[in-house]
Amino acid sequence: MATELLFRDDAYLVETPATVVGVTPEGGVVLDRSVFYATAGGQPGDTGWLVGADGTEAAITGAVWSADKQDIVHLLAPDAVRPAPGDTLVARLDWAPRYNRMRMHTALHLLSVALPYPVTGGSIGEQESRLDFDIPDAGLDKDAITARVNELIASDAAVTESWITDAELDANPGLVKTLSVKPPRGSGRVRLVRIGEIDLQPCGGTHVRRLGEIGPVVVSKIEKKGQQNRRVRLALA
């Protein structure tokens, strides 16, 4: 049975009781349910702790998908004591970096609205993130883009999720803005993230509930990465 992805339904869950269902040959721990986001779509995997029934804490240094994309593998520090299959424990996030990534990930959706061009890449950090755009013409104005994104944030629109089938996504290819990162498929359905009347696109990442949580941002740098490729860096102000 695949890992139950609790963060998909509630990105604000900080911890959950869980049962160990397996340990990989490399020492990674697979749980029956998890609040940990696994590295994907330019968003790093979460860090945190596995807390045993006796209170012993094992540091989680990251989370990745299993080879078959069915389970989340929780990576432990080399010196951590590995739990055994069947053990019950609490999986607890390091919340501060996760929450900042939620703010930044949502802000990048707004950047893709301010710059309505095909997205060719991206990376989400805790204080600064980036999107790469396929833009035929240069002349981007940092201050103008900053003002537009902050204007959208000030609307404090709600961020909600819904699901469509793979077939419905195929019938609406315009929903997909990213050329390099494809929407998560395989389960027969695709998660959509809606920001009020501002934006709608497939995304498997974690986001804040309202835009006001992002706070002010600034376009920190615009780089030319190719004839038509512009890298726009966005930072929490």
C-alpha atoms as an extended CHARMM CRD file, in Angstrom:
* protein
*
       237  EXT
         1         1  MET       CA              0.0000000000        0.0000000000        0.0000000000  PROA      1               0.0000000000
         2         2  ALA       CA              1.3650000000        3.4220000000       -0.9500000000  PROA      2               0.0000000000
         3         3  THR       CA              2.2650000000        6.0630000000        1.6230000000  PROA      3               0.0000000000
         4         4  GLU       CA             -0.7670000000        8.1650000000        2.5910000000  PROA      4               0.0000000000
         5         5  LEU       CA              0.2090000000       11.7320000000        1.6260000000  PROA      5               0.0000000000
         6         6  LEU       CA             -1.2660000000       13.8370000000        4.4200000000  PROA      6               0.0000000000
         7         7  PHE       CA              0.3620000000       17.0560000000        3.1650000000  PROA      7               0.0000000000
         8         8  ARG       CA             -1.7390000000       16.8740000000        0.0010000000  PROA      8               0.0000000000
         9         9  ASP       CA             -4.9170000000       17.4310000000        2.0320000000  PROA      9               0.0000000000
        10        10  ASP       CA             -3.4770000000       19.6780000000        4.7560000000  PROA      10              0.0000000000
        11        11  ALA       CA             -0.0930000000       21.3180000000        4.2580000000  PROA      11              0.0000000000
        12        12  TYR       CA             -0.2790000000       22.7300000000        7.7980000000  PROA      12              0.0000000000
        13        13  LEU       CA             -0.0580000000       19.3570000000        9.5670000000  PROA      13              0.0000000000
        14        14  VAL       CA              3.1860000000       19.4640000000       11.5360000000  PROA      14              0.0000000000
        15        15  GLU       CA              3.1950000000       15.8810000000       12.8120000000  PROA      15              0.0000000000
        16        16  THR       CA              1.3790000000       12.5830000000       12.5800000000  PROA      16              0.0000000000
        17        17  PRO       CA              1.4420000000        9.1950000000       14.2900000000  PROA      17              0.0000000000
        18        18  ALA       CA              2.6800000000        6.5760000000       11.8550000000  PROA      18              0.0000000000
        19        19  THR       CA              3.7740000000        2.9800000000       11.5400000000  PROA      19              0.0000000000
        20        20  VAL       CA              7.0260000000        1.8700000000        9.9030000000  PROA      20              0.0000000000
        21        21  VAL       CA              6.2460000000       -0.3640000000        6.9300000000  PROA      21              0.0000000000
        22        22  GLY       CA              9.7840000000       -0.7930000000        5.6340000000  PROA      22              0.0000000000
        23        23  VAL       CA             13.4490000000        0.2180000000        5.7120000000  PROA      23              0.0000000000
        24        24  THR       CA             15.3400000000        0.5400000000        2.4280000000  PROA      24              0.0000000000
        25        25  PRO       CA             18.7710000000       -1.0570000000        1.8810000000  PROA      25              0.0000000000
        26        26  GLU       CA             20.2230000000        2.4570000000        2.2010000000  PROA      26              0.0000000000
        27        27  GLY       CA             18.5610000000        2.9320000000        5.5870000000  PROA      27              0.0000000000
        28        28  GLY       CA             15.6420000000        5.1290000000        4.5250000000  PROA      28              0.0000000000
        29        29  VAL       CA             12.3990000000        4.6900000000        6.4390000000  PROA      29              0.0000000000
        30        30  VAL       CA              9.0150000000        4.1370000000        4.7560000000  PROA      30              0.0000000000
        31        31  LEU       CA              5.8950000000        4.9690000000        6.7880000000  PROA      31              0.0000000000
        32        32  ASP       CA              2.2420000000        4.1590000000        6.2270000000  PROA      32              0.0000000000
        33        33  ARG       CA              1.4410000000        7.9170000000        6.2800000000  PROA      33              0.0000000000
        34        34  SER       CA              3.5080000000       11.0770000000        6.1650000000  PROA      34              0.0000000000
        35        35  VAL       CA              3.3910000000       14.8600000000        6.5000000000  PROA      35              0.0000000000
        36        36  PHE       CA              6.7770000000       15.0940000000        4.7400000000  PROA      36              0.0000000000
        37        37  TYR       CA              6.9290000000       16.4820000000        1.2040000000  PROA      37              0.0000000000
        38        38  ALA       CA              9.3210000000       14.4780000000       -0.9730000000  PROA      38              0.0000000000
        39        39  THR       CA             11.6830000000       16.2790000000       -3.3540000000  PROA      39              0.0000000000
        40        40  ALA       CA              9.8360000000       17.0480000000       -6.6010000000  PROA      40              0.0000000000
        41        41  GLY       CA              8.9980000000       19.8970000000       -8.9360000000  PROA      41              0.0000000000
        42        42  GLY       CA             11.8470000000       22.0980000000       -7.7530000000  PROA      42              0.0000000000
        43        43  GLN       CA             10.7210000000       21.9050000000       -4.1020000000  PROA      43              0.0000000000
        44        44  PRO       CA             13.1690000000       20.2210000000       -1.6840000000  PROA      44              0.0000000000
        45        45  GLY       CA             12.1170000000       17.3810000000        0.5730000000  PROA      45              0.0000000000
        46        46  ASP       CA             11.2680000000       18.2640000000        4.1510000000  PROA      46              0.0000000000
        47        47  THR       CA             13.4510000000       17.7270000000        7.1960000000  PROA      47              0.0000000000
        48        48  GLY       CA             12.4180000000       16.9140000000       10.7510000000  PROA      48              0.0000000000
        49        49  TRP       CA             12.3800000000       13.9980000000       13.1760000000  PROA      49              0.0000000000
        50        50  LEU       CA             11.0330000000       10.5280000000       13.8430000000  PROA      50              0.0000000000
        51        51  VAL       CA             10.0790000000       10.3650000000       17.5140000000  PROA      51              0.0000000000
        52        52  GLY       CA              9.9240000000        6.8620000000       18.9700000000  PROA      52              0.0000000000
        53        53  ALA       CA              7.5420000000        5.6340000000       21.6460000000  PROA      53              0.0000000000
        54        54  ASP       CA             10.3460000000        6.1160000000       24.2110000000  PROA      54              0.0000000000
        55        55  GLY       CA             10.9080000000        9.7180000000       23.1110000000  PROA      55              0.0000000000
        56        56  THR       CA             14.0810000000        8.9760000000       21.1410000000  PROA      56              0.0000000000
        57        57  GLU       CA             14.4620000000       11.3280000000       18.1640000000  PROA      57              0.0000000000
        58        58  ALA       CA             16.0550000000       10.3740000000       14.8470000000  PROA      58              0.0000000000
        59        59  ALA       CA             16.8090000000       13.3390000000       12.5570000000  PROA      59              0.0000000000
        60        60  ILE       CA             15.2690000000       13.2120000000        9.0740000000  PROA      60              0.0000000000
        61        61  THR       CA             17.6670000000       14.9180000000        6.6690000000  PROA      61              0.0000000000
        62        62  GLY       CA             15.3570000000       14.8210000000        3.6510000000  PROA      62              0.0000000000
        63        63  ALA       CA             12.5460000000       12.9500000000        1.9240000000  PROA      63              0.0000000000
        64        64  VAL       CA             12.4750000000       11.4190000000       -1.5670000000  PROA      64              0.0000000000
        65        65  TRP       CA             10.1600000000        9.2680000000       -3.6430000000  PROA      65              0.0000000000
        66        66  SER       CA             10.7290000000        5.5500000000       -3.9270000000  PROA      66              0.0000000000
        67        67  ALA       CA             11.7310000000        4.2080000000       -7.3330000000  PROA      67              0.0000000000
        68        68  ASP       CA              8.1280000000        3.2860000000       -8.1710000000  PROA      68              0.0000000000
        69        69  LYS       CA              6.8230000000        6.6940000000       -6.9820000000  PROA      69              0.0000000000
        70        70  GLN       CA              4.4370000000        5.0110000000       -4.5480000000  PROA      70              0.0000000000
        71        71  ASP       CA              6.1550000000        5.6730000000       -1.2250000000  PROA      71              0.0000000000
        72        72  ILE       CA              7.9730000000        8.4870000000        0.5110000000  PROA      72              0.0000000000
        73        73  VAL       CA             11.3900000000        7.4690000000        1.8200000000  PROA      73              0.0000000000
        74        74  HSD       CA             12.4680000000        9.4100000000        4.9100000000  PROA      74              0.0000000000
        75        75  LEU       CA             16.2520000000        9.7970000000        4.8750000000  PROA      75              0.0000000000
        76        76  LEU       CA             17.9820000000        9.6180000000        8.2660000000  PROA      76              0.0000000000
        77        77  ALA       CA             21.2800000000       10.9670000000        9.4940000000  PROA      77              0.0000000000
        78        78  PRO       CA             24.0620000000        8.3460000000        9.2290000000  PROA      78              0.0000000000
        79        79  ASP       CA             24.3280000000        7.9250000000       12.9990000000  PROA      79              0.0000000000
        80        80  ALA       CA             20.5670000000        7.7680000000       13.6300000000  PROA      80              0.0000000000
        81        81  VAL       CA             19.0240000000        4.6480000000       15.1440000000  PROA      81              0.0000000000
        82        82  ARG       CA             16.7290000000        3.0910000000       12.5160000000  PROA      82              0.0000000000
        83        83  PRO       CA             13.2830000000        1.9780000000       13.6310000000  PROA      83              0.0000000000
        84        84  ALA       CA             12.1130000000       -1.4900000000       12.6190000000  PROA      84              0.0000000000
        85        85  PRO       CA              9.0870000000       -2.4330000000       10.5040000000  PROA      85              0.0000000000
        86        86  GLY       CA              6.0060000000       -2.4620000000       12.7090000000  PROA      86              0.0000000000
        87        87  ASP       CA              7.3020000000        0.2270000000       15.0720000000  PROA      87              0.0000000000
        88        88  THR       CA              4.8790000000        3.0460000000       15.8560000000  PROA      88              0.0000000000
        89        89  LEU       CA              6.2310000000        6.5670000000       16.1300000000  PROA      89              0.0000000000
        90        90  VAL       CA              5.5060000000       10.2330000000       15.4500000000  PROA      90              0.0000000000
        91        91  ALA       CA              6.8150000000       11.8980000000       12.2790000000  PROA      91              0.0000000000
        92        92  ARG       CA              7.4040000000       15.5970000000       13.0180000000  PROA      92              0.0000000000
        93        93  LEU       CA              8.3250000000       18.3360000000       10.5470000000  PROA      93              0.0000000000
        94        94  ASP       CA             10.9090000000       21.0650000000       10.9890000000  PROA      94              0.0000000000
        95        95  TRP       CA              8.1380000000       23.5810000000       10.3870000000  PROA      95              0.0000000000
        96        96  ALA       CA              9.9880000000       26.8780000000        9.7830000000  PROA      96              0.0000000000
        97        97  PRO       CA             11.7450000000       25.8890000000        6.5150000000  PROA      97              0.0000000000
        98        98  ARG       CA              8.6290000000       24.0640000000        5.2580000000  PROA      98              0.0000000000
        99        99  TYR       CA              6.4090000000       27.0930000000        5.8790000000  PROA      99              0.0000000000
       100       100  ASN       CA              8.8210000000       29.4320000000        4.0990000000  PROA      100             0.0000000000
       101       101  ARG       CA              8.8300000000       27.0800000000        1.1040000000  PROA      101             0.0000000000
       102       102  MET       CA              5.0210000000       27.1090000000        1.1390000000  PROA      102             0.0000000000
       103       103  ARG       CA              5.1160000000       30.9140000000        1.0100000000  PROA      103             0.0000000000
       104       104  MET       CA              7.7270000000       30.9360000000       -1.7470000000  PROA      104             0.0000000000
       105       105  HSD       CA              6.0290000000       28.2170000000       -3.8110000000  PROA      105             0.0000000000
       106       106  THR       CA              2.7700000000       30.1550000000       -3.7790000000  PROA      106             0.0000000000
       107       107  ALA       CA              4.6370000000       33.3380000000       -4.6860000000  PROA      107             0.0000000000
       108       108  LEU       CA              6.1420000000       31.6050000000       -7.7290000000  PROA      108             0.0000000000
       109       109  HSD       CA              2.6220000000       30.8670000000       -8.9740000000  PROA      109             0.0000000000
       110       110  LEU       CA              2.0130000000       34.6210000000       -8.8400000000  PROA      110             0.0000000000
       111       111  LEU       CA              5.2880000000       35.3030000000      -10.6510000000  PROA      111             0.0000000000
       112       112  SER       CA              4.0280000000       33.0770000000      -13.4760000000  PROA      112             0.0000000000
       113       113  VAL       CA              0.9340000000       35.2980000000      -13.6120000000  PROA      113             0.0000000000
       114       114  ALA       CA              2.9800000000       38.5060000000      -13.6740000000  PROA      114             0.0000000000
       115       115  LEU       CA              5.1230000000       36.9880000000      -16.4450000000  PROA      115             0.0000000000
       116       116  PRO       CA              2.7230000000       34.9190000000      -18.5980000000  PROA      116             0.0000000000
       117       117  TYR       CA              5.3890000000       33.0350000000      -20.5340000000  PROA      117             0.0000000000
       118       118  PRO       CA              6.2520000000       29.3130000000      -20.7180000000  PROA      118             0.0000000000
       119       119  VAL       CA              8.2080000000       28.1950000000      -17.6320000000  PROA      119             0.0000000000
       120       120  THR       CA             11.2870000000       26.1170000000      -18.4370000000  PROA      120             0.0000000000
       121       121  GLY       CA             12.5710000000       25.4690000000      -14.9110000000  PROA      121             0.0000000000
       122       122  GLY       CA             12.4430000000       26.5050000000      -11.3010000000  PROA      122             0.0000000000
       123       123  SER       CA             13.7460000000       26.0150000000       -7.7920000000  PROA      123             0.0000000000
       124       124  ILE       CA             12.1470000000       26.7340000000       -4.4180000000  PROA      124             0.0000000000
       125       125  GLY       CA             14.2110000000       27.9330000000       -1.4590000000  PROA      125             0.0000000000
       126       126  GLU       CA             13.4070000000       29.1650000000        2.0100000000  PROA      126             0.0000000000
       127       127  GLN       CA             14.1840000000       32.8390000000        1.3340000000  PROA      127             0.0000000000
       128       128  GLU       CA             14.7840000000       33.0710000000       -2.4180000000  PROA      128             0.0000000000
       129       129  SER       CA             13.4080000000       31.0640000000       -5.3220000000  PROA      129             0.0000000000
       130       130  ARG       CA             13.4820000000       31.2640000000       -9.1020000000  PROA      130             0.0000000000
       131       131  LEU       CA             11.6160000000       30.5560000000      -12.2960000000  PROA      131             0.0000000000
       132       132  ASP       CA             13.1600000000       30.3100000000      -15.7620000000  PROA      132             0.0000000000
       133       133  PHE       CA             11.0400000000       31.6670000000      -18.6030000000  PROA      133             0.0000000000
       134       134  ASP       CA             11.0940000000       31.2180000000      -22.3450000000  PROA      134             0.0000000000
       135       135  ILE       CA             10.8900000000       34.9200000000      -23.2300000000  PROA      135             0.0000000000
       136       136  PRO       CA             11.6950000000       36.0080000000      -26.8040000000  PROA      136             0.0000000000
       137       137  ASP       CA             12.1910000000       39.6540000000      -25.8600000000  PROA      137             0.0000000000
       138       138  ALA       CA             14.3220000000       40.9950000000      -23.0280000000  PROA      138             0.0000000000
       139       139  GLY       CA             13.7590000000       44.3050000000      -21.2490000000  PROA      139             0.0000000000
       140       140  LEU       CA             12.2070000000       42.9250000000      -18.0650000000  PROA      140             0.0000000000
       141       141  ASP       CA             11.7700000000       45.5290000000      -15.3160000000  PROA      141             0.0000000000
       142       142  LYS       CA             12.5240000000       44.2420000000      -11.7920000000  PROA      142             0.0000000000
       143       143  ASP       CA             10.5620000000       47.0110000000      -10.0750000000  PROA      143             0.0000000000
       144       144  ALA       CA              7.5110000000       46.5590000000      -12.2940000000  PROA      144             0.0000000000
       145       145  ILE       CA              7.4440000000       42.7870000000      -11.7370000000  PROA      145             0.0000000000
       146       146  THR       CA              7.9320000000       43.2730000000       -7.9790000000  PROA      146             0.0000000000
       147       147  ALA       CA              5.0350000000       45.7260000000       -7.8660000000  PROA      147             0.0000000000
       148       148  ARG       CA              2.7550000000       43.3950000000       -9.8050000000  PROA      148             0.0000000000
       149       149  VAL       CA              3.4590000000       40.3600000000       -7.6290000000  PROA      149             0.0000000000
       150       150  ASN       CA              2.9860000000       42.3720000000       -4.4260000000  PROA      150             0.0000000000
       151       151  GLU       CA             -0.2710000000       43.7500000000       -5.8210000000  PROA      151             0.0000000000
       152       152  LEU       CA             -1.4980000000       40.1690000000       -6.2660000000  PROA      152             0.0000000000
       153       153  ILE       CA             -0.3460000000       39.2210000000       -2.7570000000  PROA      153             0.0000000000
       154       154  ALA       CA             -2.2320000000       42.1970000000       -1.3230000000  PROA      154             0.0000000000
       155       155  SER       CA             -5.4850000000       40.7700000000       -2.7100000000  PROA      155             0.0000000000
       156       156  ASP       CA             -5.2050000000       38.0410000000       -0.0270000000  PROA      156             0.0000000000
       157       157  ALA       CA             -7.0160000000       35.6200000000       -2.3310000000  PROA      157             0.0000000000
       158       158  ALA       CA             -7.7190000000       32.1110000000       -1.0710000000  PROA      158             0.0000000000
       159       159  VAL       CA             -5.5770000000       29.2030000000       -2.2920000000  PROA      159             0.0000000000
       160       160  THR       CA             -7.5600000000       25.9870000000       -2.7690000000  PROA      160             0.0000000000
       161       161  GLU       CA             -7.0690000000       22.5480000000       -4.3070000000  PROA      161             0.0000000000
       162       162  SER       CA             -9.2300000000       20.2890000000       -6.4360000000  PROA      162             0.0000000000
       163       163  TRP       CA             -8.6900000000       17.2120000000       -8.5960000000  PROA      163             0.0000000000
       164       164  ILE       CA             -9.2710000000       16.3600000000      -12.2440000000  PROA      164             0.0000000000
       165       165  THR       CA             -8.6300000000       13.1880000000      -14.1980000000  PROA      165             0.0000000000
       166       166  ASP       CA             -5.6400000000       12.6900000000      -16.4790000000  PROA      166             0.0000000000
       167       167  ALA       CA             -8.0520000000       12.7660000000      -19.4020000000  PROA      167             0.0000000000
       168       168  GLU       CA             -9.4730000000       16.1320000000      -18.3070000000  PROA      168             0.0000000000
       169       169  LEU       CA             -5.9590000000       17.5430000000      -18.1240000000  PROA      169             0.0000000000
       170       170  ASP       CA             -5.1890000000       16.2040000000      -21.5970000000  PROA      170             0.0000000000
       171       171  ALA       CA             -8.2940000000       18.0210000000      -22.8290000000  PROA      171             0.0000000000
       172       172  ASN       CA             -7.0700000000       21.2860000000      -21.2410000000  PROA      172             0.0000000000
       173       173  PRO       CA             -3.3360000000       21.4930000000      -22.0840000000  PROA      173             0.0000000000
       174       174  GLY       CA             -3.3370000000       25.2570000000      -21.4830000000  PROA      174             0.0000000000
       175       175  LEU       CA             -3.4120000000       24.5910000000      -17.7400000000  PROA      175             0.0000000000
       176       176  VAL       CA              0.2070000000       23.4260000000      -17.8610000000  PROA      176             0.0000000000
       177       177  LYS       CA              2.6590000000       26.3310000000      -17.6950000000  PROA      177             0.0000000000
       178       178  THR       CA              5.8360000000       24.3560000000      -17.0920000000  PROA      178             0.0000000000
       179       179  LEU       CA              7.7250000000       22.9020000000      -20.0150000000  PROA      179             0.0000000000
       180       180  SER       CA             10.3970000000       21.1020000000      -17.9630000000  PROA      180             0.0000000000
       181       181  VAL       CA              8.3450000000       19.8780000000      -14.9870000000  PROA      181             0.0000000000
       182       182  LYS       CA              5.3090000000       17.8150000000      -15.8760000000  PROA      182             0.0000000000
       183       183  PRO       CA              2.2780000000       17.5700000000      -13.5570000000  PROA      183             0.0000000000
       184       184  PRO       CA              2.3720000000       14.5440000000      -11.2430000000  PROA      184             0.0000000000
       185       185  ARG       CA              0.5380000000       11.6820000000      -12.9440000000  PROA      185             0.0000000000
       186       186  GLY       CA              0.1450000000        7.9790000000      -12.4420000000  PROA      186             0.0000000000
       187       187  SER       CA             -2.7880000000        7.7930000000      -10.0500000000  PROA      187             0.0000000000
       188       188  GLY       CA             -5.3600000000        8.6120000000      -12.7170000000  PROA      188             0.0000000000
       189       189  ARG       CA             -5.9980000000       12.0730000000      -11.3260000000  PROA      189             0.0000000000
       190       190  VAL       CA             -4.1270000000       15.3720000000      -11.1490000000  PROA      190             0.0000000000
       191       191  ARG       CA             -4.2240000000       18.0000000000       -8.4070000000  PROA      191             0.0000000000
       192       192  LEU       CA             -5.1010000000       21.5660000000       -9.3950000000  PROA      192             0.0000000000
       193       193  VAL       CA             -4.1620000000       24.6000000000       -7.3130000000  PROA      193             0.0000000000
       194       194  ARG       CA             -6.4730000000       27.5970000000       -7.6660000000  PROA      194             0.0000000000
       195       195  ILE       CA             -5.6330000000       31.0910000000       -6.4410000000  PROA      195             0.0000000000
       196       196  GLY       CA             -8.9350000000       32.9610000000       -6.3520000000  PROA      196             0.0000000000
       197       197  GLU       CA             -9.6500000000       34.1970000000       -9.8620000000  PROA      197             0.0000000000
       198       198  ILE       CA             -5.9330000000       34.8300000000      -10.4080000000  PROA      198             0.0000000000
       199       199  ASP       CA             -4.4320000000       31.4760000000      -11.3640000000  PROA      199             0.0000000000
       200       200  LEU       CA             -5.2300000000       27.8050000000      -11.9140000000  PROA      200             0.0000000000
       201       201  GLN       CA             -2.6030000000       25.1810000000      -12.6940000000  PROA      201             0.0000000000
       202       202  PRO       CA             -1.6560000000       21.5810000000      -11.8660000000  PROA      202             0.0000000000
       203       203  CYS       CA              0.7650000000       21.3290000000       -8.9560000000  PROA      203             0.0000000000
       204       204  GLY       CA              1.6940000000       18.7140000000       -6.3690000000  PROA      204             0.0000000000
       205       205  GLY       CA              3.5200000000       21.0920000000       -4.0190000000  PROA      205             0.0000000000
       206       206  THR       CA              2.6150000000       22.7270000000       -0.7240000000  PROA      206             0.0000000000
       207       207  HSD       CA              1.0730000000       26.1960000000       -0.5320000000  PROA      207             0.0000000000
       208       208  VAL       CA             -0.2820000000       28.7010000000        1.9720000000  PROA      208             0.0000000000
       209       209  ARG       CA             -4.0370000000       29.0570000000        2.4380000000  PROA      209             0.0000000000
       210       210  ARG       CA             -4.2060000000       32.7630000000        1.6190000000  PROA      210             0.0000000000
       211       211  LEU       CA             -1.8860000000       35.0730000000       -0.3320000000  PROA      211             0.0000000000
       212       212  GLY       CA             -1.4990000000       37.4750000000        2.5940000000  PROA      212             0.0000000000
       213       213  GLU       CA              0.6070000000       34.8460000000        4.3780000000  PROA      213             0.0000000000
       214       214  ILE       CA              3.3700000000       35.2970000000        1.8010000000  PROA      214             0.0000000000
       215       215  GLY       CA              4.2110000000       38.8360000000        2.8880000000  PROA      215             0.0000000000
       216       216  PRO       CA              6.0720000000       41.3160000000        0.6910000000  PROA      216             0.0000000000
       217       217  VAL       CA              8.4900000000       39.9840000000       -1.9280000000  PROA      217             0.0000000000
       218       218  VAL       CA             11.0840000000       41.4900000000       -4.2290000000  PROA      218             0.0000000000
       219       219  VAL       CA             12.5380000000       40.4620000000       -7.5790000000  PROA      219             0.0000000000
       220       220  SER       CA             16.1670000000       40.1850000000       -6.4850000000  PROA      220             0.0000000000
       221       221  LYS       CA             17.7900000000       39.4160000000       -9.8390000000  PROA      221             0.0000000000
       222       222  ILE       CA             17.0680000000       38.7760000000      -13.5190000000  PROA      222             0.0000000000
       223       223  GLU       CA             19.6460000000       36.7160000000      -15.4170000000  PROA      223             0.0000000000
       224       224  LYS       CA             20.0480000000       35.9040000000      -19.0980000000  PROA      224             0.0000000000
       225       225  LYS       CA             20.5520000000       32.1520000000      -19.4250000000  PROA      225             0.0000000000
       226       226  GLY       CA             20.1850000000       31.8400000000      -23.1900000000  PROA      226             0.0000000000
       227       227  GLN       CA             18.8960000000       33.6390000000      -26.2380000000  PROA      227             0.0000000000
       228       228  GLN       CA             15.3090000000       33.3290000000      -24.9970000000  PROA      228             0.0000000000
       229       229  ASN       CA             15.8080000000       32.1250000000      -21.4260000000  PROA      229             0.0000000000
       230       230  ARG       CA             15.4600000000       34.5630000000      -18.5370000000  PROA      230             0.0000000000
       231       231  ARG       CA             15.9240000000       33.4920000000      -14.9060000000  PROA      231             0.0000000000
       232       232  VAL       CA             13.8930000000       35.6030000000      -12.4970000000  PROA      232             0.0000000000
       233       233  ARG       CA             14.7630000000       35.3460000000       -8.8030000000  PROA      233             0.0000000000
       234       234  LEU       CA             12.1180000000       36.2030000000       -6.2280000000  PROA      234             0.0000000000
       235       235  ALA       CA             12.8940000000       36.7130000000       -2.5390000000  PROA      235             0.0000000000
       236       236  LEU       CA             10.9420000000       37.2450000000        0.6550000000  PROA      236             0.0000000000
       237       237  ALA       CA             11.4460000000       40.9090000000        1.5410000000  PROA      237             0.0000000000
